[in-house]
Amino acid sequence: MRRRLLLSTLAVALVAILLLGIPLAYATHRLIYEEAQQSLERETSTILGGVQLSLSTGRMVTADRIAQGYPGRYIVITLPDETVLTAGERPPKGAELLTASRSAGGIGVQVSQPAAQVREEALRQLLLIGSLALLGVAVTVGLAIFQARKFTLPLSDLAETADRLGSGDARPCRRRYGIPEVDRVAEVLDRSAVRIADLLAASREFAADASHQLRTPLTALSMRLEEMVEAADYPDIVREEGAAALAQAERLVAVVEQLLARARHDRTGTAEPVALDDVIAQQVEEWRPIFHRAGRGIRLAGERGLVGLVSPHGLAQILATLLDNSLVHGAGTVTITTKNSAGSVVVEVGDEGEGVPPELERRVFERSVTGGDGTGLGLYLARSLAVADGGRLELLQARPAVFAVFLRQAADIRRAEEPVVVGPA
């Protein structure tokens, strides 16, 4: 492309120079000859007038004085008495001359100039015009090279940027070149780079989220299967554990569907009236063996029969995250409390541990923020699931830690019951 731009610009410049230079050279050549002829005629008239004045005043006309006044000219003066005076160097015989003559009162004056002098002047002017034309061509070539680089280098950069985007390197170029059309292409590529970077980041986040979210149900499923193996001599227990393992598998499928929905940004229409007691009981049943092995218990308190607008699997995943967080970072008995609060139903999960460190208190729900060796995704994802169903997840108390899930209230079918303790006190 650079070569085509250079050749096309050079061709346009050459045509323009030829269209202007040839008529200018012809006009200059003709003008020089005409000016030389007119100059000879003016000199002839001047000499004639000077001779007439000298004769009328009685002064003598001398050839030397005339030759000094008009160097480079050959002058022939014929006086009334037929006397012929010559001034200047006689041209060689056969030399081409430019001549002008005039006579008045019996006086004749003829002034000649070698045509070679005029040709030399015309040649100098033609050489000047040619030099200017060559200079114009050189300037045109320089401008053409500059313009070609100005156009092709941005295109090379844009091609390199597009190639990087195709290879997965989604860094925007951020360079502008002062050419509106090229800058517009650069802006489009930069926007595309940002979108690709967002998509890649979303894909990486999805992979991290999936690995984190699938860990808990897979752990519970493994534990159920281990208990099935240990209880192989007891058919009733095997059936019970098999049903529990099947429930875990169904939960695992639901988690995968939720993650795919998050990847598609499709979170609408999932909330429905859900009895909180059923979801909490199911989570307690799953986590009871794990807490029991750790020498800890789970305590239920608050109002029973509450119904909230939430995705069943979403609430289960939120509670699983809070219980897992308490198991890893907390201590003592975990208390799950349900209650009504200003048109919302609230599920609180707290323990008796040291709580959230002061430096993490304001950032505990941020992505990749953790107080231990965890991934820092659990609370972030739990809050995302709550927000997706129109609720919210908050840290009510830092030390000891108490987290609360606020859900939209669907119905009020409360029944007060005594606290229930599951596991060792």
C-alpha positions as a Python dict, from the first residue, in 0.01 Angstrom:
ca = {
    (1, 'M'): (0, 0, 0),
    (2, 'R'): (286, 236, 78),
    (3, 'R'): (429, 184, -271),
    (4, 'R'): (92, 249, -434),
    (5, 'L'): (46, 570, -235),
    (6, 'L'): (396, 684, -328),
    (7, 'L'): (352, 611, -699),
    (8, 'S'): (7, 767, -721),
    (9, 'T'): (119, 1086, -543),
    (10, 'L'): (430, 1107, -761),
    (11, 'A'): (225, 1058, -1077),
    (12, 'V'): (-15, 1337, -979),
    (13, 'A'): (277, 1569, -902),
    (14, 'L'): (450, 1493, -1233),
    (15, 'V'): (134, 1558, -1433),
    (16, 'A'): (82, 1888, -1250),
    (17, 'I'): (445, 1992, -1305),
    (18, 'L'): (433, 1903, -1673),
    (19, 'L'): (103, 2083, -1727),
    (20, 'L'): (243, 2395, -1565),
    (21, 'G'): (614, 2367, -1651),
    (22, 'I'): (594, 2319, -2029),
    (23, 'P'): (372, 2625, -2093),
    (24, 'L'): (584, 2825, -1847),
    (25, 'A'): (909, 2727, -2025),
    (26, 'Y'): (763, 2816, -2366),
    (27, 'A'): (630, 3148, -2243),
    (28, 'T'): (959, 3233, -2071),
    (29, 'H'): (1162, 3150, -2385),
    (30, 'R'): (942, 3363, -2604),
    (31, 'L'): (935, 3644, -2351),
    (32, 'I'): (1317, 3657, -2336),
    (33, 'Y'): (1346, 3694, -2715),
    (34, 'E'): (1073, 3958, -2728),
    (35, 'E'): (1231, 4148, -2439),
    (36, 'A'): (1570, 4138, -2616),
    (37, 'Q'): (1416, 4275, -2938),
    (38, 'Q'): (1231, 4549, -2756),
    (39, 'S'): (1549, 4641, -2569),
    (40, 'L'): (1735, 4679, -2900),
    (41, 'E'): (1458, 4901, -3037),
    (42, 'R'): (1468, 5125, -2728),
    (43, 'E'): (1846, 5152, -2754),
    (44, 'T'): (1817, 5239, -3126),
    (45, 'S'): (1571, 5520, -3054),
    (46, 'T'): (1791, 5651, -2773),
    (47, 'I'): (2104, 5650, -2988),
    (48, 'L'): (1919, 5818, -3275),
    (49, 'G'): (1795, 6094, -3048),
    (50, 'G'): (2142, 6143, -2902),
    (51, 'V'): (2302, 6174, -3247),
    (52, 'Q'): (2039, 6428, -3359),
    (53, 'L'): (2094, 6634, -3045),
    (54, 'S'): (2471, 6630, -3090),
    (55, 'L'): (2450, 6742, -3452),
    (56, 'S'): (2205, 7019, -3370),
    (57, 'T'): (2438, 7158, -3100),
    (58, 'G'): (2747, 7126, -3316),
    (59, 'R'): (2912, 6861, -3105),
    (60, 'M'): (3104, 6580, -3264),
    (61, 'V'): (2962, 6230, -3257),
    (62, 'T'): (3230, 5975, -3160),
    (63, 'A'): (3202, 5597, -3181),
    (64, 'D'): (3402, 5543, -2862),
    (65, 'R'): (3154, 5729, -2643),
    (66, 'I'): (2864, 5535, -2794),
    (67, 'A'): (3044, 5201, -2750),
    (68, 'Q'): (3108, 5278, -2383),
    (69, 'G'): (2740, 5348, -2327),
    (70, 'Y'): (2619, 5026, -2492),
    (71, 'P'): (2861, 4740, -2427),
    (72, 'G'): (2797, 4414, -2606),
    (73, 'R'): (2628, 4586, -2896),
    (74, 'Y'): (2742, 4642, -3256),
    (75, 'I'): (2614, 4984, -3366),
    (76, 'V'): (2622, 5132, -3720),
    (77, 'I'): (2539, 5504, -3754),
    (78, 'T'): (2493, 5670, -4094),
    (79, 'L'): (2519, 6051, -4082),
    (80, 'P'): (2354, 6294, -4330),
    (81, 'D'): (2684, 6340, -4514),
    (82, 'E'): (2697, 5965, -4575),
    (83, 'T'): (2963, 5919, -4312),
    (84, 'V'): (2936, 5577, -4143),
    (85, 'L'): (3036, 5533, -3780),
    (86, 'T'): (3063, 5190, -3614),
    (87, 'A'): (3080, 5121, -3242),
    (88, 'G'): (3136, 4796, -3061),
    (89, 'E'): (3294, 4471, -3163),
    (90, 'R'): (3200, 4350, -3511),
    (91, 'P'): (3028, 4009, -3496),
    (92, 'P'): (3190, 3720, -3679),
    (93, 'K'): (3082, 3671, -4033),
    (94, 'G'): (2781, 3446, -4061),
    (95, 'A'): (2687, 3486, -3692),
    (96, 'E'): (2317, 3505, -3614),
    (97, 'L'): (2216, 3849, -3496),
    (98, 'L'): (1920, 4025, -3347),
    (99, 'T'): (1890, 4366, -3515),
    (100, 'A'): (1688, 4686, -3472),
    (101, 'S'): (1718, 4990, -3700),
    (102, 'R'): (1566, 5337, -3719),
    (103, 'S'): (1625, 5654, -3931),
    (104, 'A'): (1515, 6016, -3910),
    (105, 'G'): (1649, 6346, -4060),
    (106, 'G'): (1896, 6173, -4282),
    (107, 'I'): (2043, 5983, -3985),
    (108, 'G'): (2028, 5603, -3972),
    (109, 'V'): (2100, 5387, -3667),
    (110, 'Q'): (2126, 5008, -3660),
    (111, 'V'): (2191, 4818, -3332),
    (112, 'S'): (2278, 4445, -3340),
    (113, 'Q'): (2326, 4183, -3067),
    (114, 'P'): (2451, 3827, -3109),
    (115, 'A'): (2161, 3582, -3081),
    (116, 'A'): (2388, 3349, -2880),
    (117, 'Q'): (2365, 3587, -2584),
    (118, 'V'): (1986, 3568, -2589),
    (119, 'R'): (1994, 3191, -2623),
    (120, 'E'): (2224, 3167, -2321),
    (121, 'E'): (1983, 3377, -2116),
    (122, 'A'): (1690, 3169, -2234),
    (123, 'L'): (1880, 2851, -2149),
    (124, 'R'): (1955, 2982, -1799),
    (125, 'Q'): (1588, 3052, -1741),
    (126, 'L'): (1492, 2709, -1874),
    (127, 'L'): (1749, 2548, -1642),
    (128, 'L'): (1603, 2747, -1354),
    (129, 'I'): (1254, 2626, -1439),
    (130, 'G'): (1383, 2269, -1472),
    (131, 'S'): (1559, 2295, -1135),
    (132, 'L'): (1240, 2418, -975),
    (133, 'A'): (1052, 2131, -1136),
    (134, 'L'): (1305, 1879, -1000),
    (135, 'L'): (1283, 2042, -659),
    (136, 'G'): (906, 2011, -678),
    (137, 'V'): (940, 1643, -764),
    (138, 'A'): (1180, 1589, -473),
    (139, 'V'): (946, 1770, -232),
    (140, 'T'): (657, 1567, -368),
    (141, 'V'): (847, 1242, -315),
    (142, 'G'): (930, 1346, 41),
    (143, 'L'): (570, 1440, 116),
    (144, 'A'): (450, 1121, -49),
    (145, 'I'): (683, 912, 169),
    (146, 'F'): (571, 1102, 479),
    (147, 'Q'): (203, 1060, 393),
    (148, 'A'): (253, 695, 305),
    (149, 'R'): (417, 631, 642),
    (150, 'K'): (149, 833, 817),
    (151, 'F'): (-121, 614, 663),
    (152, 'T'): (48, 275, 660),
    (153, 'L'): (207, 274, 1007),
    (154, 'P'): (-130, 320, 1183),
    (155, 'L'): (-275, 43, 969),
    (156, 'S'): (16, -182, 1065),
    (157, 'D'): (-45, -103, 1432),
    (158, 'L'): (-415, -174, 1394),
    (159, 'A'): (-340, -502, 1218),
    (160, 'E'): (-105, -597, 1501),
    (161, 'T'): (-373, -507, 1757),
    (162, 'A'): (-632, -716, 1573),
    (163, 'D'): (-384, -1006, 1560),
    (164, 'R'): (-329, -976, 1936),
    (165, 'L'): (-704, -981, 1995),
    (166, 'G'): (-731, -1295, 1788),
    (167, 'S'): (-459, -1463, 1994),
    (168, 'G'): (-631, -1379, 2322),
    (169, 'D'): (-422, -1078, 2425),
    (170, 'A'): (-700, -828, 2493),
    (171, 'R'): (-488, -524, 2575),
    (172, 'P'): (-633, -207, 2419),
    (173, 'C'): (-396, -5, 2204),
    (174, 'R'): (-498, 341, 2334),
    (175, 'R'): (-302, 505, 2050),
    (176, 'R'): (-447, 772, 1823),
    (177, 'Y'): (-294, 889, 1497),
    (178, 'G'): (-462, 1218, 1412),
    (179, 'I'): (-653, 1064, 1120),
    (180, 'P'): (-1028, 1062, 1197),
    (181, 'E'): (-1107, 747, 1000),
    (182, 'V'): (-813, 552, 1140),
    (183, 'D'): (-879, 680, 1492),
    (184, 'R'): (-1237, 558, 1464),
    (185, 'V'): (-1113, 209, 1374),
    (186, 'A'): (-870, 225, 1669),
    (187, 'E'): (-1155, 321, 1905),
    (188, 'V'): (-1367, 30, 1779),
    (189, 'L'): (-1075, -211, 1832),
    (190, 'D'): (-1016, -71, 2181),
    (191, 'R'): (-1383, -119, 2270),
    (192, 'S'): (-1367, -470, 2132),
    (193, 'A'): (-1052, -536, 2337),
    (194, 'V'): (-1230, -420, 2653),
    (195, 'R'): (-1530, -641, 2578),
    (196, 'I'): (-1304, -939, 2507),
    (197, 'A'): (-1112, -872, 2829),
    (198, 'D'): (-1442, -862, 3019),
    (199, 'L'): (-1549, -1189, 2860),
    (200, 'L'): (-1216, -1354, 2943),
    (201, 'A'): (-1234, -1223, 3299),
    (202, 'A'): (-1592, -1349, 3328),
    (203, 'S'): (-1482, -1688, 3200),
    (204, 'R'): (-1198, -1704, 3452),
    (205, 'E'): (-1432, -1593, 3728),
    (206, 'F'): (-1683, -1854, 3622),
    (207, 'A'): (-1420, -2127, 3638),
    (208, 'A'): (-1311, -2010, 3983),
    (209, 'D'): (-1672, -1978, 4099),
    (210, 'A'): (-1759, -2321, 3965),
    (211, 'S'): (-1465, -2486, 4137),
    (212, 'H'): (-1553, -2317, 4465),
    (213, 'Q'): (-1928, -2373, 4449),
    (214, 'L'): (-1898, -2739, 4351),
    (215, 'R'): (-1652, -2817, 4628),
    (216, 'T'): (-1908, -2821, 4912),
    (217, 'P'): (-2172, -3050, 4752),
    (218, 'L'): (-1901, -3282, 4624),
    (219, 'T'): (-1754, -3308, 4973),
    (220, 'A'): (-2093, -3384, 5122),
    (221, 'L'): (-2166, -3637, 4848),
    (222, 'S'): (-1833, -3811, 4913),
    (223, 'M'): (-1910, -3832, 5283),
    (224, 'R'): (-2251, -3982, 5213),
    (225, 'L'): (-2103, -4242, 4985),
    (226, 'E'): (-1841, -4328, 5247),
    (227, 'E'): (-2114, -4382, 5503),
    (228, 'M'): (-2300, -4602, 5253),
    (229, 'V'): (-1990, -4817, 5217),
    (230, 'E'): (-1945, -4843, 5593),
    (231, 'A'): (-2313, -4934, 5641),
    (232, 'A'): (-2328, -5194, 5364),
    (233, 'D'): (-2439, -5459, 5616),
    (234, 'Y'): (-2743, -5251, 5707),
    (235, 'P'): (-2986, -5219, 5409),
    (236, 'D'): (-3204, -4955, 5572),
    (237, 'I'): (-2908, -4731, 5637),
    (238, 'V'): (-2780, -4789, 5284),
    (239, 'R'): (-3115, -4683, 5142),
    (240, 'E'): (-3120, -4374, 5364),
    (241, 'E'): (-2768, -4277, 5272),
    (242, 'G'): (-2835, -4349, 4905),
    (243, 'A'): (-3134, -4113, 4911),
    (244, 'A'): (-2918, -3851, 5080),
    (245, 'A'): (-2645, -3900, 4817),
    (246, 'L'): (-2906, -3864, 4543),
    (247, 'A'): (-3022, -3539, 4700),
    (248, 'Q'): (-2662, -3418, 4702),
    (249, 'A'): (-2630, -3506, 4334),
    (250, 'E'): (-2948, -3310, 4259),
    (251, 'R'): (-2804, -3016, 4450),
    (252, 'L'): (-2486, -3046, 4249),
    (253, 'V'): (-2686, -3026, 3925),
    (254, 'A'): (-2870, -2721, 4059),
    (255, 'V'): (-2541, -2550, 4145),
    (256, 'V'): (-2412, -2609, 3793),
    (257, 'E'): (-2733, -2460, 3650),
    (258, 'Q'): (-2695, -2156, 3876),
    (259, 'L'): (-2337, -2105, 3766),
    (260, 'L'): (-2434, -2129, 3401),
    (261, 'A'): (-2713, -1878, 3463),
    (262, 'R'): (-2460, -1642, 3619),
    (263, 'A'): (-2231, -1685, 3320),
    (264, 'R'): (-2523, -1591, 3092),
    (265, 'H'): (-2622, -1306, 3324),
    (266, 'D'): (-2964, -1470, 3337),
    (267, 'R'): (-3088, -1425, 3691),
    (268, 'T'): (-3448, -1324, 3643),
    (269, 'G'): (-3757, -1517, 3742),
    (270, 'T'): (-3581, -1759, 3985),
    (271, 'A'): (-3724, -1633, 4315),
    (272, 'E'): (-4031, -1814, 4451),
    (273, 'P'): (-4200, -1860, 4790),
    (274, 'V'): (-3984, -2099, 4989),
    (275, 'A'): (-4039, -2237, 5338),
    (276, 'L'): (-3720, -2150, 5524),
    (277, 'D'): (-3758, -2439, 5770),
    (278, 'D'): (-3725, -2698, 5495),
    (279, 'V'): (-3411, -2544, 5345),
    (280, 'I'): (-3250, -2495, 5688),
    (281, 'A'): (-3335, -2849, 5795),
    (282, 'Q'): (-3184, -2989, 5477),
    (283, 'Q'): (-2861, -2792, 5535),
    (284, 'V'): (-2843, -2897, 5900),
    (285, 'E'): (-2884, -3258, 5795),
    (286, 'E'): (-2597, -3226, 5549),
    (287, 'W'): (-2359, -3041, 5778),
    (288, 'R'): (-2439, -3226, 6099),
    (289, 'P'): (-2186, -3508, 6041),
    (290, 'I'): (-1907, -3262, 5953),
    (291, 'F'): (-1965, -3048, 6263),
    (292, 'H'): (-2002, -3361, 6474),
    (293, 'R'): (-1659, -3484, 6364),
    (294, 'A'): (-1514, -3143, 6456),
    (295, 'G'): (-1673, -3169, 6803),
    (296, 'R'): (-1912, -2883, 6735),
    (297, 'G'): (-2287, -2847, 6708),
    (298, 'I'): (-2555, -2655, 6517),
    (299, 'R'): (-2832, -2478, 6709),
    (300, 'L'): (-3164, -2360, 6559),
    (301, 'A'): (-3354, -2069, 6713),
    (302, 'G'): (-3614, -1806, 6632),
    (303, 'E'): (-3949, -1820, 6459),
    (304, 'R'): (-4068, -2117, 6259),
    (305, 'G'): (-4288, -2130, 5952),
    (306, 'L'): (-4143, -1827, 5777),
    (307, 'V'): (-4168, -1806, 5398),
    (308, 'G'): (-3937, -1594, 5184),
    (309, 'L'): (-3910, -1510, 4815),
    (310, 'V'): (-3587, -1676, 4709),
    (311, 'S'): (-3443, -1944, 4487),
    (312, 'P'): (-3441, -2268, 4694),
    (313, 'H'): (-3103, -2375, 4564),
    (314, 'G'): (-2969, -2023, 4598),
    (315, 'L'): (-3066, -2003, 4967),
    (316, 'A'): (-2923, -2350, 5025),
    (317, 'Q'): (-2596, -2243, 4869),
    (318, 'I'): (-2585, -1924, 5078),
    (319, 'L'): (-2642, -2118, 5401),
    (320, 'A'): (-2385, -2381, 5295),
    (321, 'T'): (-2130, -2105, 5238),
    (322, 'L'): (-2200, -1948, 5579),
    (323, 'L'): (-2179, -2285, 5754),
    (324, 'D'): (-1858, -2372, 5573),
    (325, 'N'): (-1716, -2031, 5663),
    (326, 'S'): (-1807, -2087, 6029),
    (327, 'L'): (-1658, -2437, 6025),
    (328, 'V'): (-1326, -2314, 5884),
    (329, 'H'): (-1289, -1976, 6056),
    (330, 'G'): (-1522, -1997, 6357),
    (331, 'A'): (-1547, -2195, 6679),
    (332, 'G'): (-1804, -2333, 6919),
    (333, 'T'): (-2172, -2388, 6846),
    (334, 'V'): (-2320, -2238, 6531),
    (335, 'T'): (-2661, -2075, 6583),
    (336, 'I'): (-2910, -2036, 6296),
    (337, 'T'): (-3183, -1787, 6387),
    (338, 'T'): (-3492, -1706, 6177),
    (339, 'K'): (-3711, -1401, 6238),
    (340, 'N'): (-3920, -1126, 6081),
    (341, 'S'): (-3779, -774, 6047),
    (342, 'A'): (-3964, -478, 5889),
    (343, 'G'): (-4133, -672, 5611),
    (344, 'S'): (-3838, -904, 5552),
    (345, 'V'): (-3751, -1249, 5677),
    (346, 'V'): (-3403, -1283, 5818),
    (347, 'V'): (-3180, -1586, 5859),
    (348, 'E'): (-2886, -1522, 6092),
    (349, 'V'): (-2585, -1752, 6117),
    (350, 'G'): (-2339, -1691, 6399),
    (351, 'D'): (-2079, -1881, 6602),
    (352, 'E'): (-1865, -1835, 6911),
    (353, 'G'): (-1530, -1780, 6744),
    (354, 'E'): (-1300, -1479, 6732),
    (355, 'G'): (-1493, -1327, 6443),
    (356, 'V'): (-1381, -1118, 6148),
    (357, 'P'): (-1044, -939, 6182),
    (358, 'P'): (-1078, -559, 6197),
    (359, 'E'): (-877, -509, 5877),
    (360, 'L'): (-1120, -733, 5684),
    (361, 'E'): (-1444, -611, 5836),
    (362, 'R'): (-1523, -364, 5557),
    (363, 'R'): (-1393, -590, 5279),
    (364, 'V'): (-1520, -929, 5384),
    (365, 'F'): (-1761, -954, 5087),
    (366, 'E'): (-1507, -848, 4826),
    (367, 'R'): (-1377, -1097, 4576),
    (368, 'S'): (-1053, -1279, 4668),
    (369, 'V'): (-1055, -1139, 5025),
    (370, 'T'): (-996, -1410, 5285),
    (371, 'G'): (-868, -1431, 5639),
    (372, 'G'): (-701, -1769, 5590),
    (373, 'D'): (-602, -2010, 5315),
    (374, 'G'): (-938, -1997, 5137),
    (375, 'T'): (-1012, -1871, 4788),
    (376, 'G'): (-1194, -1558, 4904),
    (377, 'L'): (-1490, -1638, 4679),
    (378, 'G'): (-1745, -1788, 4918),
    (379, 'L'): (-1894, -1474, 5078),
    (380, 'Y'): (-1864, -1284, 4751),
    (381, 'L'): (-2068, -1549, 4568),
    (382, 'A'): (-2314, -1584, 4856),
    (383, 'R'): (-2388, -1211, 4845),
    (384, 'S'): (-2423, -1230, 4463),
    (385, 'L'): (-2680, -1509, 4498),
    (386, 'A'): (-2875, -1310, 4758),
    (387, 'V'): (-2879, -998, 4541),
    (388, 'A'): (-2988, -1203, 4239),
    (389, 'D'): (-3306, -1303, 4431),
    (390, 'G'): (-3378, -950, 4549),
    (391, 'G'): (-3228, -994, 4896),
    (392, 'R'): (-2900, -907, 5060),
    (393, 'L'): (-2632, -1060, 5280),
    (394, 'E'): (-2483, -849, 5557),
    (395, 'L'): (-2232, -880, 5841),
    (396, 'L'): (-2437, -786, 6149),
    (397, 'Q'): (-2164, -843, 6403),
    (398, 'A'): (-1791, -882, 6353),
    (399, 'R'): (-1681, -1038, 6683),
    (400, 'P'): (-1811, -1302, 6722),
    (401, 'A'): (-1922, -1316, 6361),
    (402, 'V'): (-2294, -1302, 6283),
    (403, 'F'): (-2406, -1298, 5920),
    (404, 'A'): (-2767, -1226, 5818),
    (405, 'V'): (-2955, -1307, 5500),
    (406, 'F'): (-3242, -1062, 5437),
    (407, 'L'): (-3515, -1201, 5207),
    (408, 'R'): (-3839, -1062, 5075),
    (409, 'Q'): (-4132, -1185, 5279),
    (410, 'A'): (-4380, -1409, 5098),
    (411, 'A'): (-4626, -1503, 5377),
    (412, 'D'): (-4647, -1507, 5753),
    (413, 'I'): (-4723, -1857, 5883),
    (414, 'R'): (-4499, -1832, 6184),
    (415, 'R'): (-4513, -2062, 6479),
    (416, 'A'): (-4288, -2007, 6776),
    (417, 'E'): (-4089, -2304, 6888),
    (418, 'E'): (-3819, -2373, 7137),
    (419, 'P'): (-3460, -2365, 7014),
    (420, 'V'): (-3340, -2691, 6864),
    (421, 'V'): (-2986, -2812, 6918),
    (422, 'V'): (-2837, -3049, 6665),
    (423, 'G'): (-2509, -3215, 6747),
    (424, 'P'): (-2305, -3190, 7061),
    (425, 'A'): (-2368, -2891, 7283),
}
